[in-house]
Amino acid sequence: MNAEAATTAPFGTVFAPRMATCEYRDGAWQPWEMRDTGPLPMHPAAHVFHYASCCFEGLKAYKFANGDVRMFRMDKNVERMRLSARMLCLPEPETQTLDAMIRGTVRENDDHIPSSPASLYLRPTLIGTEPNIGKASSKSLEAMLFVLASPVGDYFKDGVSPLKVIVDDESPRSTPEFGMAKAGANYAQALRTIDAAKRDHGADQVLFAPGDDAQETGAANFILANDREVVTKDLDGSFLHGVTRESILTIARDMGYAVSERQIGVSELLDFARTGEAGLSGTAAVLAPIGEFIYRGESHRVGDGGAGPNIMKLRDALIDIQLGAAEDKFGWLTAP
């Protein structure tokens, strides 16, 4: 399947032909290499299978109209993966090595980068590979780091159509104080709640608000916006410190919005939504508008139920930078 055709497939289901891999053994990272994308040899006793020693990242490379390729904020993803590795007690990837592996994956798959606004989604992944089922309370002394690439279009099947989001004030998305790690286990913990929301309400996502603290959805941060301000949850260990979230807030401040980062209760969230706007931010989702919240079985329309003008204004400003259609005034783009 060529790159353009791949963008019409479900997000993340088509893979570019080459991937980068690197192993950690004998107390050191080994030289990394490029190989054909495919199954990895793995012992069934590998630490990741039994004790969830896994973290990952997500970033995108874009091909401009003139053929130039740029990656968006790669340095932030490298930095966050190293943090996640430390939190999971996995061998910490060296900055230069991970940087080189991501760049190498982009270069090797140049012919599989679709034209903008589609992109090449990059998934650096780190797993514990030591074959030892007796290490429930010990870290893996062996690991593998790899970088997958996938040509993608929109994350949500209906593009930028307004989303239906369940507000859940009982279930946590992740283990308290561990949500800031981009760990596979955090996503697994949220799956049951999200699956029930999709099955029972036809929802697209769940906004987790345990303890009356609206934190994030199962796969994205969230923001509220109106003509004057942008509001979102303040950073703490309970949720992922999103690169797209930070980028949107930076753009909002530059545009003259008042930006507030603080705890948001469910009643305030729903009251704001009556006349304001809401959206989900993330590498895959970019900034997707929310048209409806459902809380305890009751529907709460967000604004007029459509894609709010401020959410779309911020989304367009971010995409213009990513695609090279606007000045990269913040220095976010990197050549492979």
Backbone hydrogen bonds in HBPLUS format (Angstrom, degrees):
<---DONOR---> <-ACCEPTOR-->    atom                        ^
c    i                          cat <-CA-CA->   ^        H-A-AA   ^      H-
h    n   atom  resd res      DA  || num        DHA   H-A  angle D-A-AA Bond
n    s   type  num  typ     dist DA aas  dist angle  dist       angle   num
A0006-ALA N   A0002-ASN O   2.97 MM   4  6.16 149.8  2.07 152.8 162.3     1
A0007-THR N   A0004-GLU O   3.29 MM   3  5.59 142.3  2.44 102.0 111.3     2
A0008-THR N   A0005-ALA O   3.17 MM   3  5.79 165.1  2.19 117.0 121.6     3
A0009-ALA N   A0006-ALA O   3.10 MM   3  5.39 158.2  2.15 109.1 116.0     4
A0013-THR N   A0010-PRO O   3.20 MM   3  5.88 141.7  2.35 152.6 147.0     5
A0016-ALA N   A0149-ALA O   2.84 MM 133  5.40 167.0  1.85 136.7 141.1     6
A0037-THR N   A0017-PRO O   2.81 MM  20  5.23 165.2  1.83 127.9 130.1     7
A0019-MET N   A0035-ARG O   2.88 MM  16  5.56 163.5  1.91 166.9 171.7     8
A0035-ARG N   A0019-MET O   2.85 MM  16  5.56 158.6  1.90 163.6 170.8     9
A0020-ALA N   A0147-VAL O   3.38 MM 127  5.17 151.2  2.47 132.9 137.7    10
A0147-VAL N   A0020-ALA O   2.89 MM 127  5.17 148.9  1.99 143.6 148.6    11
A0021-THR N   A0033-GLU O   2.85 MM  12  5.56 159.9  1.89 162.2 169.1    12
A0033-GLU N   A0021-THR O   2.93 MM  12  5.56 158.4  1.97 157.9 165.1    13
A0022-CYS N   A0145-LEU O   2.76 MM 123  5.11 133.5  1.97 154.5 162.9    14
A0145-LEU N   A0022-CYS O   2.79 MM 123  5.11 169.7  1.80 161.2 164.5    15
A0030-GLN N   A0023-GLU O   2.84 MM   7  5.60 169.8  1.85 175.0 176.9    16
A0024-TYR N   A0143-ALA O   2.82 MM 119  4.93 166.5  1.84 145.1 144.0    17
A0143-ALA N   A0024-TYR O   3.11 MM 119  4.93 154.6  2.18 132.4 136.9    18
A0025-ARG N   A0028-ALA O   3.06 MM   3  5.63 152.0  2.14 160.8 153.0    19
A0028-ALA N   A0025-ARG O   3.09 MM   3  5.63 158.4  2.14 115.1 121.1    20
A0046-ALA N   A0043-HIS O   2.93 MM   3  5.39 159.9  1.97 124.1 124.8    21
A0132-ASN N   A0045-ALA O   3.17 MM  87  5.56 131.5  2.41 139.4 128.6    22
A0049-PHE N   A0046-ALA O   3.05 MM   3  5.76 138.0  2.23 119.9 129.2    23
A0047-HIS N   A0130-GLU O   3.02 MM  83  5.51 127.8  2.30 128.7 141.5    24
A0050-HIS N   A0047-HIS O   3.17 MM   3  5.51 136.9  2.36 106.7 117.7    25
A0051-TYR N   A0047-HIS O   2.83 MM   4  5.70 164.6  1.85 168.7 172.4    26
A0048-VAL N   A0128-GLY O   2.94 MM  80  5.00 146.7  2.05 145.9 139.3    27
A0054-CYS N   A0052-ALA O   2.95 MM   2  5.59 122.0  2.29 110.8  94.2    28
A0128-GLY N   A0053-SER O   2.94 MM  75  5.28 148.7  2.04 152.8 154.2    29
A0184-GLY N   A0054-CYS O   3.29 MM 130  5.79 154.4  2.36 123.2 130.3    30
A0055-CYS N   A0126-LEU O   3.03 MM  71  5.43 155.7  2.10 151.7 158.9    31
A0126-LEU N   A0055-CYS O   2.86 MM  71  5.43 170.8  1.87 164.9 164.3    32
A0056-PHE N   A0182-LYS O   3.04 MM 126  5.99 154.7  2.10 164.8 172.9    33
A0057-GLU N   A0124-PRO O   2.87 MM  67  5.29 142.1  2.01 155.0 158.0    34
A0059-LEU N   A0122-LEU O   3.11 MM  63  5.25 155.4  2.17 142.1 149.2    35
A0122-LEU N   A0059-LEU O   2.70 MM  63  5.25 172.4  1.70 167.2 166.0    36
A0072-PHE N   A0060-LYS O   3.18 MM  12  6.11 157.5  2.23 170.8 175.1    37
A0061-ALA N   A0120-LEU O   2.89 MM  59  5.08 151.5  1.97 137.7 147.1    38
A0120-LEU N   A0061-ALA O   2.89 MM  59  5.08 171.2  1.89 155.1 158.1    39
A0062-TYR N   A0070-ARG O   2.78 MM   8  5.42 166.6  1.80 158.5 159.3    40
A0070-ARG N   A0062-TYR O   2.96 MM   8  5.42 155.6  2.02 150.4 158.2    41
A0064-PHE N   A0068-ASP O   2.73 MM   4  5.29 160.5  1.76 165.6 168.8    42
A0067-GLY N   A0064-PHE O   2.98 MM   3  5.23 161.9  2.01 112.5 116.8    43
A0071-MET N   A0334-THR O   2.70 MM 263  5.06 165.2  1.72 148.5 152.7    44
A0334-THR N   A0071-MET O   2.88 MM 263  5.06 151.3  1.96 142.3 150.9    45
A0073-ARG N   A0332-TRP O   2.84 MM 259  4.95 173.3  1.85 158.9 159.1    46
A0076-LYS N   A0073-ARG O   3.11 MM   3  5.66 134.3  2.33 112.4 122.6    47
A0077-ASN N   A0074-MET O   3.07 MM   3  5.23 119.3  2.45 100.6 115.4    48
A0078-VAL N   A0074-MET O   2.99 MM   4  6.29 159.4  2.04 159.3 165.3    49
A0079-GLU N   A0075-ASP O   3.02 MM   4  6.15 159.9  2.06 142.9 148.6    50
A0080-ARG N   A0076-LYS O   2.96 MM   4  6.13 156.3  2.02 143.2 149.5    51
A0081-MET N   A0077-ASN O   2.93 MM   4  6.10 155.3  1.99 147.2 153.5    52
A0082-ARG N   A0078-VAL O   3.18 MM   4  6.41 157.4  2.24 148.0 153.2    53
A0083-LEU N   A0079-GLU O   3.17 MM   4  6.49 148.1  2.28 140.8 149.5    54
A0084-SER N   A0080-ARG O   2.86 MM   4  6.18 162.3  1.90 153.9 158.1    55
A0085-ALA N   A0081-MET O   2.91 MM   4  6.10 158.9  1.95 149.8 155.4    56
A0086-ARG N   A0082-ARG O   3.11 MM   4  6.34 155.9  2.18 141.8 147.5    57
A0087-MET N   A0083-LEU O   3.01 MM   4  6.31 158.8  2.05 153.0 158.8    58
A0088-LEU N   A0084-SER O   2.96 MM   4  6.17 143.2  2.10 147.3 157.2    59
A0090-LEU N   A0085-ALA O   2.90 MM   5  4.91 163.5  1.93 149.5 149.6    60
A0089-CYS N   A0086-ARG O   3.20 MM   3  5.03 159.6  2.25  99.9 105.7    61
A0098-LEU N   A0094-GLU O   2.99 MM   4  6.23 172.3  1.99 170.3 170.2    62
A0099-ASP N   A0095-THR O   2.94 MM   4  6.00 163.2  1.97 152.1 157.6    63
A0100-ALA N   A0096-GLN O   2.96 MM   4  6.04 158.8  2.00 141.0 146.8    64
A0101-MET N   A0097-THR O   2.90 MM   4  6.13 152.3  1.98 149.9 157.9    65
A0102-ILE N   A0098-LEU O   3.04 MM   4  6.24 159.6  2.08 152.1 156.2    66
A0103-ARG N   A0099-ASP O   3.07 MM   4  6.30 170.1  2.08 152.5 155.4    67
A0104-GLY N   A0100-ALA O   2.84 MM   4  5.89 159.1  1.88 144.8 151.5    68
A0105-THR N   A0101-MET O   2.99 MM   4  6.11 151.9  2.07 141.2 148.1    69
A0106-VAL N   A0102-ILE O   3.11 MM   4  6.40 156.5  2.16 150.5 156.2    70
A0107-ARG N   A0103-ARG O   2.97 MM   4  6.26 167.3  1.99 156.5 159.6    71
A0108-GLU N   A0104-GLY O   2.93 MM   4  6.03 166.6  1.95 151.0 154.9    72
A0109-ASN N   A0105-THR O   3.21 MM   4  6.21 134.6  2.43 135.2 145.5    73
A0109-ASN N   A0106-VAL O   3.23 MM   3  5.29 134.2  2.45  97.0 109.2    74
A0110-ASP N   A0107-ARG O   3.27 MM   3  5.19 155.9  2.34 113.8 110.6    75
A0112-HIS N   A0109-ASN O   2.80 MM   3  5.28 157.1  1.85 118.7 126.6    76
A0113-ILE N   A0110-ASP O   3.28 MM   3  5.51 162.3  2.32 114.5 113.1    77
A0118-ALA N   A0115-SER O   3.14 MM   3  5.83 131.9  2.38 135.6 131.2    78
A0119-SER N   A0152-VAL O   3.11 MM  33  5.60 163.3  2.13 153.3 158.3    79
A0152-VAL N   A0119-SER O   2.85 MM  33  5.60 168.6  1.87 163.4 167.3    80
A0121-TYR N   A0150-SER O   2.76 MM  29  5.04 156.9  1.81 149.2 143.5    81
A0150-SER N   A0121-TYR O   2.79 MM  29  5.04 152.9  1.87 148.0 156.1    82
A0123-ARG N   A0148-LEU O   2.92 MM  25  5.02 166.2  1.94 139.6 143.0    83
A0148-LEU N   A0123-ARG O   3.22 MM  25  5.02 169.9  2.23 118.5 117.8    84
A0125-THR N   A0146-PHE O   2.72 MM  21  5.36 155.8  1.78 163.4 170.6    85
A0146-PHE N   A0125-THR O   2.89 MM  21  5.36 159.6  1.93 153.0 159.9    86
A0127-ILE N   A0144-MET O   2.97 MM  17  5.48 161.8  2.00 155.0 160.8    87
A0144-MET N   A0127-ILE O   2.95 MM  17  5.48 153.3  2.02 151.6 159.7    88
A0129-THR N   A0142-GLU O   2.92 MM  13  5.28 159.3  1.97 116.4 122.7    89
A0132-ASN N   A0130-GLU O   3.05 MM   2  5.87 117.1  2.47 113.5  97.1    90
A0138-SER N   A0135-LYS O   3.26 MM   3  4.76 170.9  2.27  99.2 100.1    91
A0159-GLY N   A0156-PHE O   2.99 MM   3  5.35 154.8  2.05 123.9 122.5    92
A0161-SER N   A0158-ASP O   3.29 MM   3  5.68 155.8  2.35 121.6 128.6    93
A0163-LEU N   A0289-PRO O   2.92 MM 126  6.27 154.4  1.98 134.0 140.8    94
A0291-GLY N   A0163-LEU O   2.84 MM 128  5.35 154.1  1.91 134.2 142.8    95
A0292-GLU N   A0163-LEU O   3.23 MM 129  6.58 146.4  2.35 162.0 157.0    96
A0204-ASP N   A0164-LYS O   2.75 MM  40  5.43 168.6  1.76 152.5 156.3    97
A0165-VAL N   A0292-GLU O   2.87 MM 127  6.23 168.3  1.88 162.1 164.8    98
A0294-ILE N   A0165-VAL O   2.90 MM 129  6.22 145.7  2.02 145.4 148.6    99
A0166-ILE N   A0205-GLN O   3.00 MM  39  6.42 159.4  2.05 154.0 151.4   100
A0207-LEU N   A0166-ILE O   2.66 MM  41  6.00 168.3  1.67 171.2 175.5   101
A0167-VAL N   A0294-ILE O   2.83 MM 127  5.98 164.5  1.85 157.7 156.2   102
A0168-ASP N   A0207-LEU O   2.95 MM  39  6.12 168.3  1.97 156.3 159.8   103
A0209-ALA N   A0168-ASP O   2.70 MM  41  5.72 164.5  1.72 158.1 153.1   104
A0178-PHE N   A0175-THR O   2.89 MM   3  5.38 148.2  1.99 146.2 146.1   105
A0181-ALA N   A0178-PHE O   3.23 MM   3  5.89 166.0  2.25 116.7 121.0   106
A0179-GLY N   A0237-GLY O   2.87 MM  58  5.73 114.6  2.31 150.6 162.5   107
A0180-MET N   A0237-GLY O   3.22 MM  57  5.18 132.8  2.46 132.4 127.0   108
A0186-ASN N   A0183-ALA O   3.13 MM   3  5.58 137.2  2.32 109.2 119.5   109
A0187-TYR N   A0184-GLY O   3.11 MM   3  5.44 125.3  2.42 105.4 118.0   110
A0188-ALA N   A0184-GLY O   3.11 MM   4  6.45 153.5  2.19 149.1 157.2   111
A0189-GLN N   A0185-ALA O   3.02 MM   4  6.19 151.1  2.10 146.2 152.6   112
A0191-LEU N   A0188-ALA O   3.24 MM   3  5.26 147.2  2.36 100.1 109.4   113
A0194-ILE N   A0190-ALA O   3.11 MM   4  6.31 165.2  2.13 159.2 163.8   114
A0195-ASP N   A0191-LEU O   2.79 MM   4  5.88 164.3  1.81 157.7 162.3   115
A0196-ALA N   A0192-ARG O   3.10 MM   4  6.25 157.1  2.16 143.0 148.4   116
A0197-ALA N   A0193-THR O   3.07 MM   4  6.30 152.2  2.15 143.3 151.1   117
A0198-LYS N   A0194-ILE O   2.98 MM   4  6.25 156.5  2.04 153.0 158.5   118
A0199-ARG N   A0195-ASP O   2.95 MM   4  6.11 160.9  1.99 147.4 153.2   119
A0200-ASP N   A0196-ALA O   2.80 MM   4  5.76 168.5  1.81 151.6 155.2   120
A0201-HIS N   A0197-ALA O   3.02 MM   4  5.45 147.1  2.13 131.3 139.5   121
A0203-ALA N   A0197-ALA O   3.31 MM   6  5.57 169.2  2.32 125.4 122.6   122
A0202-GLY N   A0198-LYS O   3.04 MM   4  4.50 134.7  2.25 115.4 121.1   123
A0208-PHE N   A0216-GLU O   2.94 MM   8  5.74 161.5  1.98 145.1 144.9   124
A0215-GLN N   A0208-PHE O   2.88 MM   7  5.88 170.2  1.89 162.3 164.1   125
A0213-ASP N   A0210-PRO O   3.27 MM   3  5.63 134.2  2.49 105.7 115.4   126
A0214-ALA N   A0264-ILE O   2.95 MM  50  5.60 173.4  1.95 165.7 164.6   127
A0217-THR N   A0220-ALA O   2.85 MM   3  5.27 155.3  1.91 171.0 174.2   128
A0221-ASN N   A0281-SER O   2.95 MM  60  5.13 146.9  2.06 165.6 156.7   129
A0281-SER N   A0221-ASN O   2.84 MM  60  5.13 154.9  1.90 126.7 135.3   130
A0223-ILE N   A0279-GLY O   2.93 MM  56  5.42 154.4  1.99 149.4 154.3   131
A0279-GLY N   A0223-ILE O   2.97 MM  56  5.42 150.4  2.06 152.3 155.1   132
A0224-LEU N   A0231-VAL O   2.79 MM   7  5.02 161.5  1.83 155.4 160.3   133
A0231-VAL N   A0224-LEU O   2.83 MM   7  5.02 161.2  1.87 138.4 144.8   134
A0225-ALA N   A0277-GLU O   2.96 MM  52  5.09 156.8  2.01 129.7 131.9   135
A0277-GLU N   A0225-ALA O   2.81 MM  52  5.09 142.4  1.95 157.8 167.0   136
A0226-ASN N   A0229-GLU O   3.01 MM   3  5.63 147.3  2.12 158.3 163.8   137
A0258-ALA N   A0228-ARG O   2.99 MM  30  6.32 168.2  2.00 151.9 153.1   138
A0230-VAL N   A0258-ALA O   2.85 MM  28  6.25 153.3  1.92 156.2 161.3   139
A0260-SER N   A0230-VAL O   2.87 MM  30  6.29 163.1  1.90 161.8 167.4   140
A0232-THR N   A0260-SER O   2.98 MM  28  6.46 152.2  2.06 161.1 169.3   141
A0262-ARG N   A0232-THR O   2.94 MM  30  6.39 150.7  2.03 156.3 160.5   142
A0242-GLY N   A0240-LEU O   3.08 MM   2  5.58 121.1  2.44 107.5  91.4   143
A0246-GLU N   A0242-GLY O   3.12 MM   4  6.33 163.4  2.15 141.3 144.5   144
A0247-SER N   A0243-VAL O   2.99 MM   4  6.19 153.3  2.06 143.7 151.7   145
A0248-ILE N   A0244-THR O   2.84 MM   4  6.06 161.3  1.87 157.8 161.6   146
A0249-LEU N   A0245-ARG O   3.05 MM   4  6.31 161.9  2.08 152.9 157.7   147
A0250-THR N   A0246-GLU O   2.98 MM   4  6.17 153.4  2.05 145.1 152.5   148
A0251-ILE N   A0247-SER O   2.96 MM   4  6.22 161.4  2.00 151.1 155.8   149
A0252-ALA N   A0248-ILE O   2.83 MM   4  6.02 156.9  1.88 148.8 155.9   150
A0253-ARG N   A0249-LEU O   2.99 MM   4  6.20 162.0  2.02 148.2 151.9   151
A0254-ASP N   A0250-THR O   3.07 MM   4  6.28 158.5  2.12 144.9 151.2   152
A0255-MET N   A0251-ILE O   2.93 MM   4  6.18 136.6  2.12 144.5 156.5   153
A0255-MET N   A0252-ALA O   3.12 MM   3  5.06 127.4  2.41  93.3 107.2   154
A0257-TYR N   A0252-ALA O   2.98 MM   5  5.33 154.0  2.05 155.8 148.5   155
A0256-GLY N   A0253-ARG O   3.04 MM   3  5.14 154.6  2.10 103.2 111.3   156
A0269-LEU N   A0265-GLY O   2.94 MM   4  6.14 159.0  1.99 150.6 157.3   157
A0270-LEU N   A0266-VAL O   2.95 MM   4  6.19 164.7  1.98 158.1 159.9   158
A0271-ASP N   A0267-SER O   2.99 MM   4  6.07 152.5  2.06 141.2 149.4   159
A0272-PHE N   A0268-GLU O   2.85 MM   4  5.96 163.9  1.87 154.3 158.2   160
A0273-ALA N   A0269-LEU O   3.06 MM   4  6.21 151.9  2.14 141.7 149.7   161
A0274-ARG N   A0271-ASP O   3.30 MM   3  5.52 145.7  2.42 101.4 110.3   162
A0276-GLY N   A0272-PHE O   2.83 MM   4  5.59 138.6  2.00 150.9 163.1   163
A0303-GLY N   A0273-ALA O   2.71 MM  30  6.00 156.3  1.76 168.8 175.4   164
A0290-ILE N   A0278-ALA O   2.88 MM  12  5.33 157.6  1.93 140.6 135.6   165
A0280-LEU N   A0288-ALA O   2.81 MM   8  5.12 152.2  1.88 143.5 151.5   166
A0288-ALA N   A0280-LEU O   2.81 MM   8  5.12 154.0  1.88 150.1 152.0   167
A0282-GLY N   A0286-VAL O   3.04 MM   4  5.02 152.0  2.12 128.6 135.2   168
A0286-VAL N   A0282-GLY O   2.61 MM   4  5.02 140.9  1.76 144.6 151.4   169
A0302-VAL N   A0291-GLY O   3.04 MM  11  5.01 177.5  2.04 122.1 121.7   170
A0293-PHE N   A0300-HIS O   2.86 MM   7  5.05 174.2  1.86 151.0 151.2   171
A0300-HIS N   A0293-PHE O   2.68 MM   7  5.05 153.7  1.75 167.2 166.1   172
A0295-TYR N   A0298-GLU O   2.91 MM   3  5.31 158.1  1.96 153.8 152.3   173
A0298-GLU N   A0295-TYR O   3.05 MM   3  5.31 166.6  2.07 114.1 117.2   174
A0305-GLY N   A0302-VAL O   2.82 MM   3  5.21 155.7  1.87 138.4 140.0   175
A0312-MET N   A0308-GLY O   3.03 MM   4  6.24 163.2  2.06 154.1 159.1   176
A0313-LYS N   A0309-PRO O   2.89 MM   4  5.93 143.8  2.02 134.3 144.6   177
A0314-LEU N   A0310-ASN O   3.01 MM   4  6.20 160.5  2.05 148.2 151.8   178
A0315-ARG N   A0311-ILE O   2.90 MM   4  6.08 158.9  1.94 147.5 154.3   179
A0316-ASP N   A0312-MET O   2.83 MM   4  5.92 167.7  1.85 147.9 151.2   180
A0317-ALA N   A0313-LYS O   3.07 MM   4  6.21 153.0  2.15 139.8 147.2   181
A0318-LEU N   A0314-LEU O   3.06 MM   4  6.29 155.9  2.12 148.3 153.9   182
A0319-ILE N   A0315-ARG O   2.94 MM   4  6.20 169.6  1.95 158.4 161.1   183
A0320-ASP N   A0316-ASP O   2.89 MM   4  5.98 156.4  1.94 147.2 153.6   184
A0321-ILE N   A0317-ALA O   3.36 MM   4  6.57 149.2  2.46 137.2 143.7   185
A0321-ILE N   A0318-LEU O   3.14 MM   3  5.35 123.0  2.48  99.8 113.3   186
A0322-GLN N   A0318-LEU O   3.02 MM   4  6.35 164.1  2.05 152.6 157.2   187
A0323-LEU N   A0319-ILE O   2.85 MM   4  6.01 149.8  1.95 154.0 161.2   188
A0325-ALA N   A0320-ASP O   2.74 MM   5  4.74 132.1  1.97 151.5 156.8   189
A0326-ALA N   A0320-ASP O   3.06 MM   6  5.16 128.6  2.34 124.8 116.6   190
A0324-GLY N   A0321-ILE O   3.17 MM   3  5.19 160.6  2.21 104.4 110.4   191
A0331-GLY N   A0328-ASP O   3.20 MM   3  5.52 165.9  2.22 112.0 116.3   192
